[in-house]
Amino acid sequence: MSHVKNYNDYINEGHLPFSIERELRINKAEFIFDEDETEDDDDTRFDSVEVYSWRDRNSGANWLGKVAVGGAFYYLEIQKDEEVVFSEKYPKSQRAYFDQDCANSLGFSPEL
């Protein structure tokens, strides 16, 4: 019966760890599109990149959310004070999981 999803799989089918999601929600994260960071990103692996930023007023931490499309994959990377705390690669067939993780971390689904 390993092919049958359990209750937890139905609730959260994304890959974002709950600890990161909780921290962002508790601190009411509001990521905004960062045009300067997007233009400075010179990662040649990706066809299209968007960078979103947010500064946590309580802790002073700087957060970056980087979303990208490259080849047959979507990418989501979350950094806290320039340290990568989450990085995931999603096949294009799993766009729903990518959108769910973006909604839980960035607060919306990017226009890629």
Short mmCIF file of the C-alpha atoms (twelve columns), coordinates in Angstrom:
data_MODEL
# 
_entry.id   MODEL 
# 
loop_
_atom_site.group_PDB 
_atom_site.id 
_atom_site.type_symbol 
_atom_site.label_atom_id 
_atom_site.label_alt_id 
_atom_site.label_comp_id 
_atom_site.label_asym_id 
_atom_site.label_seq_id 
_atom_site.Cartn_x 
_atom_site.Cartn_y 
_atom_site.Cartn_z 
_atom_site.pdbx_PDB_model_num 
ATOM 1   C CA . MET A 1   0.000  0.000  0.000   1 
ATOM 2   C CA . SER A 2   2.977  2.314  -0.404  1 
ATOM 3   C CA . HIS A 3   1.402  3.833  -3.537  1 
ATOM 4   C CA . VAL A 4   -1.505 5.288  -1.533  1 
ATOM 5   C CA . LYS A 5   -0.836 8.806  -0.261  1 
ATOM 6   C CA . ASN A 6   -1.181 9.433  3.433   1 
ATOM 7   C CA . TYR A 7   -2.936 12.451 4.955   1 
ATOM 8   C CA . ASN A 8   0.260  14.507 5.217   1 
ATOM 9   C CA . ASP A 9   1.003  14.022 1.494   1 
ATOM 10  C CA . TYR A 10  -2.398 15.469 0.607   1 
ATOM 11  C CA . ILE A 11  -1.960 18.462 2.904   1 
ATOM 12  C CA . ASN A 12  1.494  19.514 1.651   1 
ATOM 13  C CA . GLU A 13  2.696  18.167 -1.653  1 
ATOM 14  C CA . GLY A 14  5.457  20.762 -1.953  1 
ATOM 15  C CA . HIS A 15  9.083  20.380 -0.945  1 
ATOM 16  C CA . LEU A 16  9.571  23.452 1.242   1 
ATOM 17  C CA . PRO A 17  10.506 22.457 4.822   1 
ATOM 18  C CA . PHE A 18  7.943  23.506 7.398   1 
ATOM 19  C CA . SER A 19  10.590 25.246 9.526   1 
ATOM 20  C CA . ILE A 20  11.287 27.772 6.744   1 
ATOM 21  C CA . GLU A 21  7.603  28.188 5.906   1 
ATOM 22  C CA . ARG A 22  6.781  28.787 9.583   1 
ATOM 23  C CA . GLU A 23  9.546  31.371 10.026  1 
ATOM 24  C CA . LEU A 24  8.388  33.307 6.975   1 
ATOM 25  C CA . ARG A 25  4.724  33.218 7.982   1 
ATOM 26  C CA . ILE A 26  5.348  34.190 11.617  1 
ATOM 27  C CA . ASN A 27  7.413  37.182 10.508  1 
ATOM 28  C CA . LYS A 28  4.835  38.083 7.826   1 
ATOM 29  C CA . ALA A 29  7.305  37.948 4.952   1 
ATOM 30  C CA . GLU A 30  6.466  40.174 1.995   1 
ATOM 31  C CA . PHE A 31  8.873  39.462 -0.843  1 
ATOM 32  C CA . ILE A 32  9.048  42.096 -3.574  1 
ATOM 33  C CA . PHE A 33  10.605 41.882 -7.012  1 
ATOM 34  C CA . ASP A 34  14.226 43.101 -6.845  1 
ATOM 35  C CA . GLU A 35  15.141 44.446 -10.271 1 
ATOM 36  C CA . ASP A 36  18.779 45.177 -9.334  1 
ATOM 37  C CA . GLU A 37  19.443 41.649 -8.052  1 
ATOM 38  C CA . THR A 38  17.686 40.151 -11.075 1 
ATOM 39  C CA . GLU A 39  19.855 42.138 -13.493 1 
ATOM 40  C CA . ASP A 40  23.045 41.304 -11.562 1 
ATOM 41  C CA . ASP A 41  22.315 37.568 -11.633 1 
ATOM 42  C CA . ASP A 42  24.542 36.129 -14.349 1 
ATOM 43  C CA . ASP A 43  23.843 32.422 -13.838 1 
ATOM 44  C CA . THR A 44  24.118 30.932 -17.346 1 
ATOM 45  C CA . ARG A 45  22.255 27.733 -16.382 1 
ATOM 46  C CA . PHE A 46  18.916 29.500 -16.607 1 
ATOM 47  C CA . ASP A 47  16.830 30.890 -19.460 1 
ATOM 48  C CA . SER A 48  14.921 33.275 -17.190 1 
ATOM 49  C CA . VAL A 49  15.578 34.420 -13.595 1 
ATOM 50  C CA . GLU A 50  13.585 36.534 -11.150 1 
ATOM 51  C CA . VAL A 51  14.909 37.573 -7.722  1 
ATOM 52  C CA . TYR A 52  12.678 38.687 -4.852  1 
ATOM 53  C CA . SER A 53  13.906 40.211 -1.599  1 
ATOM 54  C CA . TRP A 54  12.609 40.904 1.884   1 
ATOM 55  C CA . ARG A 55  14.239 42.329 5.016   1 
ATOM 56  C CA . ASP A 56  13.034 40.945 8.344   1 
ATOM 57  C CA . ARG A 57  12.673 43.961 10.631  1 
ATOM 58  C CA . ASN A 58  12.638 41.830 13.798  1 
ATOM 59  C CA . SER A 59  15.905 39.969 13.257  1 
ATOM 60  C CA . GLY A 60  17.514 42.190 10.600  1 
ATOM 61  C CA . ALA A 61  17.954 39.195 8.286   1 
ATOM 62  C CA . ASN A 62  18.008 39.742 4.523   1 
ATOM 63  C CA . TRP A 63  16.101 37.118 2.549   1 
ATOM 64  C CA . LEU A 64  16.321 36.445 -1.182  1 
ATOM 65  C CA . GLY A 65  14.038 34.230 -3.195  1 
ATOM 66  C CA . LYS A 66  15.411 33.238 -6.579  1 
ATOM 67  C CA . VAL A 67  13.115 31.568 -9.117  1 
ATOM 68  C CA . ALA A 68  14.285 30.450 -12.526 1 
ATOM 69  C CA . VAL A 69  13.510 28.404 -15.608 1 
ATOM 70  C CA . GLY A 70  16.222 26.419 -17.313 1 
ATOM 71  C CA . GLY A 71  15.811 23.605 -19.796 1 
ATOM 72  C CA . ALA A 72  13.061 21.290 -18.579 1 
ATOM 73  C CA . PHE A 73  13.129 22.484 -14.974 1 
ATOM 74  C CA . TYR A 74  11.906 25.198 -12.633 1 
ATOM 75  C CA . TYR A 75  14.232 26.240 -9.801  1 
ATOM 76  C CA . LEU A 76  13.546 27.777 -6.408  1 
ATOM 77  C CA . GLU A 77  16.318 28.927 -4.097  1 
ATOM 78  C CA . ILE A 78  15.855 30.744 -0.790  1 
ATOM 79  C CA . GLN A 79  18.737 32.524 0.922   1 
ATOM 80  C CA . LYS A 80  18.927 34.006 4.390   1 
ATOM 81  C CA . ASP A 81  21.826 36.429 4.887   1 
ATOM 82  C CA . GLU A 82  23.560 35.059 1.753   1 
ATOM 83  C CA . GLU A 83  23.352 31.447 3.002   1 
ATOM 84  C CA . VAL A 84  21.236 29.056 0.941   1 
ATOM 85  C CA . VAL A 85  18.602 27.559 3.263   1 
ATOM 86  C CA . PHE A 86  16.515 25.873 0.546   1 
ATOM 87  C CA . SER A 87  17.169 24.876 -3.035  1 
ATOM 88  C CA . GLU A 88  14.974 22.685 -5.206  1 
ATOM 89  C CA . LYS A 89  14.724 21.717 -8.877  1 
ATOM 90  C CA . TYR A 90  11.258 20.838 -10.226 1 
ATOM 91  C CA . PRO A 91  10.553 19.108 -13.553 1 
ATOM 92  C CA . LYS A 92  8.166  21.145 -15.699 1 
ATOM 93  C CA . SER A 93  5.562  18.426 -15.190 1 
ATOM 94  C CA . GLN A 94  5.550  19.377 -11.475 1 
ATOM 95  C CA . ARG A 95  4.660  23.057 -11.965 1 
ATOM 96  C CA . ALA A 96  1.956  22.730 -9.285  1 
ATOM 97  C CA . TYR A 97  4.564  21.805 -6.642  1 
ATOM 98  C CA . PHE A 98  6.769  24.704 -7.739  1 
ATOM 99  C CA . ASP A 99  3.808  27.097 -7.517  1 
ATOM 100 C CA . GLN A 100 2.859  25.759 -4.089  1 
ATOM 101 C CA . ASP A 101 6.379  26.222 -2.704  1 
ATOM 102 C CA . CYS A 102 6.580  29.725 -4.210  1 
ATOM 103 C CA . ALA A 103 3.222  30.629 -2.673  1 
ATOM 104 C CA . ASN A 104 4.328  29.325 0.735   1 
ATOM 105 C CA . SER A 105 7.708  31.094 0.650   1 
ATOM 106 C CA . LEU A 106 7.320  34.166 -1.583  1 
ATOM 107 C CA . GLY A 107 3.598  34.650 -1.047  1 
ATOM 108 C CA . PHE A 108 2.695  34.348 -4.736  1 
ATOM 109 C CA . SER A 109 3.537  32.454 -7.909  1 
ATOM 110 C CA . PRO A 110 6.082  34.254 -10.126 1 
ATOM 111 C CA . GLU A 111 5.384  35.009 -13.781 1 
ATOM 112 C CA . LEU A 112 7.902  32.732 -15.514 1 
# 
